[in-house]
Amino acid sequence: MERVYQALRRAFNAAEVRQAMATQGKQIVLMPPRETVAYFRSEMDKCAAIVRQAGIEPVQQAARKEAAYS
């Protein structure tokens, strides 16, 4: 995870990437690995709660494959 973070940090700090983002009106925010993991876990928990509250049931893999070939 640390190697990926460092590679992203280098890429996002490159002048051409910063310029491209600025041209699009965007700003890159790169969190350290532990913060990123905590953020995604929190977001997944929120999404799971919404799915449960809505009563949405998971689709079984076999059913998805069968539906794809119908």
VEXBAKE-846873 format. One record per atom (N, C-alpha, C): atom name; x, z, y; residue number from 1; residue in three letters. Coordinates in steps of 0.05 Angstrom, whole numbers. Atoms other than C-alpha are relative to their C-alpha. Layout:
site = CA px = X pz = Z py = Y pos = NUM code = ALA
...
//
This chain:
site = N px = 16 pz = 0 py = -24 pos = 1 code = MET
site = CA px = 0 pz = 0 py = 0 pos = 1 code = MET
site = C px = 17 pz = 0 py = 25 pos = 1 code = MET
site = N px = -18 pz = -2 py = -23 pos = 2 code = GLU
site = CA px = 57 pz = 17 py = 47 pos = 2 code = GLU
site = C px = 12 pz = -28 py = 6 pos = 2 code = GLU
site = N px = -12 pz = 26 py = -4 pos = 3 code = ARG
site = CA px = 89 pz = -52 py = 37 pos = 3 code = ARG
site = C px = -20 pz = -19 py = 13 pos = 3 code = ARG
site = N px = 21 pz = 17 py = -12 pos = 4 code = VAL
site = CA px = 23 pz = -87 py = 53 pos = 4 code = VAL
site = C px = -4 pz = 8 py = 30 pos = 4 code = VAL
site = N px = 3 pz = -10 py = -27 pos = 5 code = TYR
site = CA px = 15 pz = -43 py = 115 pos = 5 code = TYR
site = C px = 22 pz = -10 py = 18 pos = 5 code = TYR
site = N px = -23 pz = 8 py = -16 pos = 6 code = GLN
site = CA px = 85 pz = -59 py = 140 pos = 6 code = GLN
site = C px = -1 pz = -30 py = 5 pos = 6 code = GLN
site = N px = 2 pz = 29 py = -3 pos = 7 code = ALA
site = CA px = 75 pz = -134 py = 128 pos = 7 code = ALA
site = C px = -21 pz = -7 py = 20 pos = 7 code = ALA
site = N px = 22 pz = 5 py = -19 pos = 8 code = LEU
site = CA px = 9 pz = -133 py = 166 pos = 8 code = LEU
site = C px = 9 pz = 8 py = 28 pos = 8 code = LEU
site = N px = -10 pz = -9 py = -26 pos = 9 code = ARG
site = CA px = 41 pz = -93 py = 222 pos = 9 code = ARG
site = C px = 19 pz = -20 py = 13 pos = 9 code = ARG
site = N px = -19 pz = 20 py = -10 pos = 10 code = ARG
site = CA px = 97 pz = -144 py = 229 pos = 10 code = ARG
site = C px = -16 pz = -25 py = 9 pos = 10 code = ARG
site = N px = 15 pz = 24 py = -7 pos = 11 code = ALA
site = CA px = 48 pz = -202 py = 228 pos = 11 code = ALA
site = C px = -17 pz = 4 py = 25 pos = 11 code = ALA
site = N px = 18 pz = -5 py = -23 pos = 12 code = PHE
site = CA px = -1 pz = -171 py = 277 pos = 12 code = PHE
site = C px = 15 pz = 4 py = 26 pos = 12 code = PHE
site = N px = -17 pz = -4 py = -24 pos = 13 code = ASN
site = CA px = 56 pz = -155 py = 325 pos = 13 code = ASN
site = C px = 14 pz = -25 py = 9 pos = 13 code = ASN
site = N px = -12 pz = 26 py = -8 pos = 14 code = ALA
site = CA px = 80 pz = -227 py = 326 pos = 14 code = ALA
site = C px = -13 pz = -11 py = 25 pos = 14 code = ALA
site = N px = 10 pz = 10 py = -25 pos = 15 code = ALA
site = CA px = 73 pz = -258 py = 394 pos = 15 code = ALA
site = C px = -22 pz = -21 py = -3 pos = 15 code = ALA
site = N px = 20 pz = 22 py = 3 pos = 16 code = GLU
site = CA px = 34 pz = -319 py = 369 pos = 16 code = GLU
site = C px = -26 pz = 11 py = -11 pos = 16 code = GLU
site = N px = 25 pz = -12 py = 10 pos = 17 code = VAL
site = CA px = -16 pz = -275 py = 332 pos = 17 code = VAL
site = C px = -14 pz = 15 py = 22 pos = 17 code = VAL
site = N px = 12 pz = -15 py = -23 pos = 18 code = ARG
site = CA px = -27 pz = -230 py = 392 pos = 18 code = ARG
site = C px = -12 pz = -19 py = 20 pos = 18 code = ARG
site = N px = 10 pz = 20 py = -19 pos = 19 code = GLN
site = CA px = -36 pz = -291 py = 436 pos = 19 code = GLN
site = C px = -26 pz = -13 py = -10 pos = 19 code = GLN
site = N px = 24 pz = 12 py = 12 pos = 20 code = ALA
site = CA px = -86 pz = -323 py = 388 pos = 20 code = ALA
site = C px = -23 pz = 19 py = 1 pos = 20 code = ALA
site = N px = 21 pz = -19 py = -1 pos = 21 code = MET
site = CA px = -126 pz = -259 py = 385 pos = 21 code = MET
site = C px = -10 pz = 4 py = 28 pos = 21 code = MET
site = N px = 7 pz = -4 py = -28 pos = 22 code = ALA
site = CA px = -125 pz = -250 py = 460 pos = 22 code = ALA
site = C px = -16 pz = -24 py = 10 pos = 22 code = ALA
site = N px = 14 pz = 24 py = -8 pos = 23 code = THR
site = CA px = -148 pz = -322 py = 469 pos = 23 code = THR
site = C px = -29 pz = 1 py = -10 pos = 23 code = THR
site = N px = 27 pz = -2 py = 11 pos = 24 code = GLN
site = CA px = -208 pz = -306 py = 425 pos = 24 code = GLN
site = C px = -15 pz = 25 py = 10 pos = 24 code = GLN
site = N px = 12 pz = -25 py = -11 pos = 25 code = GLY
site = CA px = -221 pz = -241 py = 463 pos = 25 code = GLY
site = C px = -1 pz = 22 py = -21 pos = 25 code = GLY
site = N px = 0 pz = -20 py = 21 pos = 26 code = LYS
site = CA px = -203 pz = -199 py = 402 pos = 26 code = LYS
site = C px = 25 pz = 17 py = 2 pos = 26 code = LYS
site = N px = -22 pz = -18 py = 0 pos = 27 code = GLN
site = CA px = -158 pz = -140 py = 393 pos = 27 code = GLN
site = C px = 3 pz = 10 py = -29 pos = 27 code = GLN
site = N px = -5 pz = -10 py = 27 pos = 28 code = ILE
site = CA px = -126 pz = -120 py = 327 pos = 28 code = ILE
site = C px = 5 pz = 30 py = 1 pos = 28 code = ILE
site = N px = -5 pz = -29 py = 2 pos = 29 code = VAL
site = CA px = -129 pz = -47 py = 308 pos = 29 code = VAL
site = C px = 8 pz = 4 py = -30 pos = 29 code = VAL
site = N px = -11 pz = -4 py = 27 pos = 30 code = LEU
site = CA px = -86 pz = -31 py = 248 pos = 30 code = LEU
site = C px = 4 pz = 30 py = -4 pos = 30 code = LEU
site = N px = -3 pz = -29 py = 7 pos = 31 code = MET
site = CA px = -94 pz = 39 py = 218 pos = 31 code = MET
site = C px = 20 pz = 3 py = -22 pos = 31 code = MET
site = N px = -18 pz = -6 py = 22 pos = 32 code = PRO
site = CA px = -42 pz = 71 py = 174 pos = 32 code = PRO
site = C px = -15 pz = 1 py = -26 pos = 32 code = PRO
site = N px = 13 pz = 2 py = 26 pos = 33 code = PRO
site = CA px = -56 pz = 66 py = 99 pos = 33 code = PRO
site = C px = -19 pz = 23 py = -6 pos = 33 code = PRO
site = N px = 18 pz = -23 py = 7 pos = 34 code = ARG
site = CA px = -85 pz = 136 py = 90 pos = 34 code = ARG
site = C px = -26 pz = -1 py = 17 pos = 34 code = ARG
site = N px = 24 pz = 2 py = -17 pos = 35 code = GLU
site = CA px = -132 pz = 127 py = 149 pos = 35 code = GLU
site = C px = -18 pz = -23 py = -8 pos = 35 code = GLU
site = N px = 15 pz = 24 py = 10 pos = 36 code = THR
site = CA px = -152 pz = 58 py = 123 pos = 36 code = THR
site = C px = -16 pz = 7 py = -25 pos = 36 code = THR
site = N px = 13 pz = -8 py = 24 pos = 37 code = VAL
site = CA px = -169 pz = 86 py = 55 pos = 37 code = VAL
site = C px = -24 pz = 19 py = 6 pos = 37 code = VAL
site = N px = 21 pz = -18 py = -8 pos = 38 code = ALA
site = CA px = -209 pz = 143 py = 86 pos = 38 code = ALA
site = C px = -23 pz = -14 py = 13 pos = 38 code = ALA
site = N px = 20 pz = 15 py = -14 pos = 39 code = TYR
site = CA px = -246 pz = 95 py = 131 pos = 39 code = TYR
site = C px = -17 pz = -16 py = -20 pos = 39 code = TYR
site = N px = 14 pz = 16 py = 19 pos = 40 code = PHE
site = CA px = -265 pz = 48 py = 74 pos = 40 code = PHE
site = C px = -17 pz = 17 py = -19 pos = 40 code = PHE
site = N px = 16 pz = -17 py = 17 pos = 41 code = ARG
site = CA px = -287 pz = 105 py = 30 pos = 41 code = ARG
site = C px = -25 pz = 10 py = 14 pos = 41 code = ARG
site = N px = 22 pz = -9 py = -17 pos = 42 code = SER
site = CA px = -331 pz = 131 py = 86 pos = 42 code = SER
site = C px = -21 pz = -22 py = 3 pos = 42 code = SER
site = N px = 19 pz = 22 py = -3 pos = 43 code = GLU
site = CA px = -362 pz = 63 py = 97 pos = 43 code = GLU
site = C px = -14 pz = -6 py = -27 pos = 43 code = GLU
site = N px = 12 pz = 5 py = 26 pos = 44 code = MET
site = CA px = -374 pz = 53 py = 22 pos = 44 code = MET
site = C px = -21 pz = 22 py = -6 pos = 44 code = MET
site = N px = 20 pz = -21 py = 4 pos = 45 code = ASP
site = CA px = -409 pz = 121 py = 19 pos = 45 code = ASP
site = C px = -25 pz = -5 py = 17 pos = 45 code = ASP
site = N px = 24 pz = 6 py = -17 pos = 46 code = LYS
site = CA px = -454 pz = 101 py = 77 pos = 46 code = LYS
site = C px = -16 pz = -22 py = -12 pos = 46 code = LYS
site = N px = 14 pz = 22 py = 12 pos = 47 code = CYS
site = CA px = -471 pz = 35 py = 45 pos = 47 code = CYS
site = C px = -14 pz = 8 py = -26 pos = 47 code = CYS
site = N px = 12 pz = -9 py = 26 pos = 48 code = ALA
site = CA px = -484 pz = 68 py = -23 pos = 48 code = ALA
site = C px = -25 pz = 16 py = 6 pos = 48 code = ALA
site = N px = 23 pz = -16 py = -7 pos = 49 code = ALA
site = CA px = -531 pz = 117 py = 10 pos = 49 code = ALA
site = C px = -24 pz = -17 py = 9 pos = 49 code = ALA
site = N px = 21 pz = 18 py = -9 pos = 50 code = ILE
site = CA px = -570 pz = 61 py = 43 pos = 50 code = ILE
site = C px = -12 pz = -15 py = -23 pos = 50 code = ILE
site = N px = 9 pz = 14 py = 24 pos = 51 code = VAL
site = CA px = -574 pz = 23 py = -23 pos = 51 code = VAL
site = C px = -18 pz = 18 py = -17 pos = 51 code = VAL
site = N px = 16 pz = -19 py = 16 pos = 52 code = ARG
site = CA px = -599 pz = 85 py = -60 pos = 52 code = ARG
site = C px = -26 pz = 6 py = 14 pos = 52 code = ARG
site = N px = 24 pz = -6 py = -15 pos = 53 code = GLN
site = CA px = -649 pz = 101 py = -5 pos = 53 code = GLN
site = C px = -20 pz = -23 py = -1 pos = 53 code = GLN
site = N px = 17 pz = 24 py = 1 pos = 54 code = ALA
site = CA px = -676 pz = 30 py = -8 pos = 54 code = ALA
site = C px = -10 pz = -5 py = -29 pos = 54 code = ALA
site = N px = 9 pz = 3 py = 28 pos = 55 code = GLY
site = CA px = -684 pz = 37 py = -84 pos = 55 code = GLY
site = C px = 11 pz = -26 py = -13 pos = 55 code = GLY
site = N px = -12 pz = 24 py = 11 pos = 56 code = ILE
site = CA px = -640 pz = -24 py = -97 pos = 56 code = ILE
site = C px = 15 pz = 6 py = -26 pos = 56 code = ILE
site = N px = -13 pz = -4 py = 26 pos = 57 code = GLU
site = CA px = -618 pz = -28 py = -170 pos = 57 code = GLU
site = C px = 22 pz = -20 py = -3 pos = 57 code = GLU
site = N px = -22 pz = 19 py = 5 pos = 58 code = PRO
site = CA px = -552 pz = -59 py = -191 pos = 58 code = PRO
site = C px = -9 pz = -22 py = -19 pos = 58 code = PRO
site = N px = 5 pz = 23 py = 17 pos = 59 code = VAL
site = CA px = -555 pz = -127 py = -224 pos = 59 code = VAL
site = C px = 22 pz = 0 py = -22 pos = 59 code = VAL
site = N px = -20 pz = 1 py = 22 pos = 60 code = GLN
site = CA px = -522 pz = -130 py = -292 pos = 60 code = GLN
site = C px = 15 pz = -26 py = 0 pos = 60 code = GLN
site = N px = -18 pz = 24 py = 0 pos = 61 code = GLN
site = CA px = -464 pz = -179 py = -300 pos = 61 code = GLN
site = C px = -12 pz = -23 py = -16 pos = 61 code = GLN
site = N px = 11 pz = 21 py = 18 pos = 62 code = ALA
site = CA px = -498 pz = -216 py = -358 pos = 62 code = ALA
site = C px = -24 pz = -13 py = 13 pos = 62 code = ALA
site = N px = 23 pz = 12 py = -13 pos = 63 code = ALA
site = CA px = -562 pz = -225 py = -318 pos = 63 code = ALA
site = C px = 8 pz = -18 py = 22 pos = 63 code = ALA
site = N px = -10 pz = 17 py = -21 pos = 64 code = ARG
site = CA px = -523 pz = -254 py = -260 pos = 64 code = ARG
site = C px = 10 pz = -27 py = -11 pos = 64 code = ARG
site = N px = -10 pz = 25 py = 12 pos = 65 code = LYS
site = CA px = -488 pz = -304 py = -305 pos = 65 code = LYS
site = C px = -23 pz = -17 py = -10 pos = 65 code = LYS
site = N px = 22 pz = 15 py = 10 pos = 66 code = GLU
site = CA px = -553 pz = -324 py = -338 pos = 66 code = GLU
site = C px = -16 pz = -13 py = 23 pos = 66 code = GLU
site = N px = 14 pz = 11 py = -23 pos = 67 code = ALA
site = CA px = -587 pz = -334 py = -271 pos = 67 code = ALA
site = C px = 15 pz = -23 py = 13 pos = 67 code = ALA
site = N px = -17 pz = 21 py = -12 pos = 68 code = ALA
site = CA px = -529 pz = -377 py = -247 pos = 68 code = ALA
site = C px = -3 pz = -26 py = -15 pos = 68 code = ALA
site = N px = 2 pz = 25 py = 17 pos = 69 code = TYR
site = CA px = -540 pz = -426 py = -305 pos = 69 code = TYR
site = C px = -29 pz = -9 py = -2 pos = 69 code = TYR
site = N px = 28 pz = 8 py = 3 pos = 70 code = SER
site = CA px = -616 pz = -429 py = -298 pos = 70 code = SER
site = C px = -6 pz = -22 py = 19 pos = 70 code = SER
//
